[in-house]
């Protein structure tokens, strides 16, 4: 599953809701425990997904990565220019804590958001 819409026309509001839930489900399924290869790969995976969106296909220079520290994970920057003077900035992080101590329930936290919102 990819995060980009397949249609070139704007989606209906209910379609955006289902797409958002699908994107959330996909993102939380990617391993990203702090200090692991999953954390190291996350920014690249997300950049690859965003690069498929029509806006970033037209403006690839608006999507870039930068290493947080030597041999550390990367930060992802995605700039979407609008037509007005106001700016919205969203910031977050990718790393998560381990679920190894959850025993047989370890897979569930990644699916909890999808289960609760459906």
N, C-alpha and C positions, 0 to 999 in steps of 0.2 A: 504494500500500500504506500502510495506517495501522498504528500501533503498538498500538492497543487491541484487546483480545480481542473477538471477535464473540459469543461465548457468555456467558451470564450465570452459568453454573456454573463451579466451579474446573476448570482443565484438568488432564489427566493429566501426570505428570512428563515423559514424552517429548515432549508437546506444548509444555511450557514451554521445553524445550531448543530445539526448532525455532523457537519464537517469539523466543527470545532471539537466536538466530543471525540471524533475519530482521530484528530491530530493529538489531542491530549492523551488518548489511549496509546497512540504510537510513541509519543515522547516519553511517557512514564515507563514504557516497556524496555527502553534502552538502558542497559546497565551504565551507571555513572557514579559508583561508590568512590569517595575521595581516595586519591592515591593509586587508582587502578588504571588499567588500559582503557576501561570504559569511560572514565572521566577524561582521559587524554583524547579519546576519539570523538567525544560528544559534539564539540563545536564543529568539527569537520562533517559529521553526519547531518547536523542541522543546517550547516551552510549548503551542503549538497541538495537537501530538500528545498530550502528557500530559493536556491539558484534555478529551480524548475518553475517558479512562479513567473508569470508574464512580466511583471514589473522588473524583476532582477535579470530576466533575459534581455530586456531592453536597456537596463542600467547595471551591468555587472560590476562596475566600479563602486557601486553603493553597497557592496557586500564584501567584507574583508575580515580576516582573522589576524590576531596578534598574540604572540606567546606572552603569558602572564609573567613568567620568570624563566630563567634558563632551565631547559629540560622540563618545564612545567606544562600544565594544560594551557589551552588557548582561550582567549576571549573572542567572541563573535560580535561583529558590528554590522548592523543592517540599517541603512538610512533610506527612508521613503520620503521623498520630497512631495509636499502638497502645493497648493496654490496660494495659501494665506500666509500671514506673518507669524502666526502662533506655532509653537513647537511642543510636541509631546515626546518625552524621553522615557523609555521603558528599560529597566535594568534588572538583571537576575543572575543566578548562578546555576551551574549544572550538577555539581557534586551532591551526592546523597550519602546517607549513613547505611551501614550494613544491615541486612535482615537475616544474617546467618543464625543469630540466636533465636529466631522465630520458629525454628524446627520445621515441621511439615507445613507450617503456614507461611513460610518465606516468600512464595510467589504472590501472595494475596495483596500486599501493599501496592504493588504496581498496577493492579487491576481494580483497586478500591474506588478510585474516582469514576471509572466507567460504570461500575456496578451501582454506585449510589446515584448517579445522575440519570440513569436510564429507567 
